[in-house]
Amino acid sequence: MEVVKISVYSIVDSSHCILAEDGEKVYEKIKEAFGKDKPVELSFLNIELLAPAFINAAIGKLYESFSEEKIRKSLFVRNISDKDRELIKKVVNEVKIHQKGPELLAKVIKEFLRK
């Protein structure tokens, strides 16, 4: 199956991925490929700075339209530092918590505050 290669740097035209609007542009490209049942290789080559707002708009928003299984099987993140990979995981986990409802979010916050 053909893999759609998406360069974040080419879309954003900057090494800094901060704005949610830029994340939206990346999201639209991924969504288009997923809509055609094509896997995506998302390259962060030449990206020096990632912000949670960008990640939420680019990747987190996918969870509103696609199943977690679809995303795991079809989205491959490449050329990214370990630190930024961890940031993506953190943002995605927050998205999942929000989707599971306010009760779960309240429980997680209470447990966090007890530490």
Secondary structure by P-SEA (a helix, b strand, c coil): cbbbbbbccccccccccccaaaaaaaaaaaaaaaaacccccccccccccccaaaaaaccccccccccaaaaaaccccccccaaaaaaaaaaaaaaaaaaacaaaaaaaaaaaaac
